[in-house]
Amino acid sequence: MTQALFGVVAGNNKFGFTDCPICHRKPETLPKQEGGTLDMFLFGDTLSSREYQISGLCQECQDDLFKETDDG
């Protein structure tokens, strides 16, 4: 995975999915500054984080789905 620059809270997508609908990957559990934790999916760019908000797909599934091929 590329370096994560953007995070989106798990479930913050059109369908309310809290895990990836394709690979069933769970979000990262990250500590919050004020205590407790937050479940988030991490993405390498703004476009990928926006795609998660639409489809609920994790970064790896987006990479597989949208990868460029030699035949166009």
N, C-alpha and C positions, 0 to 999 in steps of 0.2 A: 504494500500500500504506500502511496505517496504520503508525504508529511501532511498531517491533518492541520488545517488552518481554520476550519469552520465547524462549529458544532450545532446540532439541532436536537432539541429535547425529544426523546423517544415518544412516539405517539402524536407528534405535532405534524401530522400529514392528513391528507384528504380523507383517508379511511380510518384513522386512529390506530393504525398498526403499531404495536410496540416492539415487534421484531420484523426482520426482513421477510416479505411474503414469498420470496423465491428460495433463499437458502436458510431461512429461519434463524439467522445470526441475531444474537442478543446485543443490545447497546452496551457501551462502556459505562461503568459506574464510576463517576468522578466526584471527588469531595467538593462541597460548596464552601465558600469563604466563611459564611456564618454558621457553619456546622451542618451535619447531615450529608446526604449524597444526592446526586442527580444522574439519571440515566440518559445518556446522550449518544447519538451517532455522530461520528467525526468524518469530515469531508475535506478534500484537497482544494476545493475552489467554491466560489459562490454558486456557480451553475449547478454543481452536484448537490449542494445543500438545498437549492430550490427544487431540484428534481425529487429529492426525498420528500419534500413537503407535498408534492403532487402524487408520487407513486408509492412512497414508503420503502424504496429500494436502497440497500446499503451501498457504500462506495464500490465494493468489489463486484457486486451484481451489476451496477451501472457500468463499470469498466468493461465487463464481459458483454453486456447487451449493446453498448454503443461503440465498441472498438471498431476502428477502421480496418478494412480488409484490403488485400491487394487488388481484388476485382471490383472495388468501388463500394 
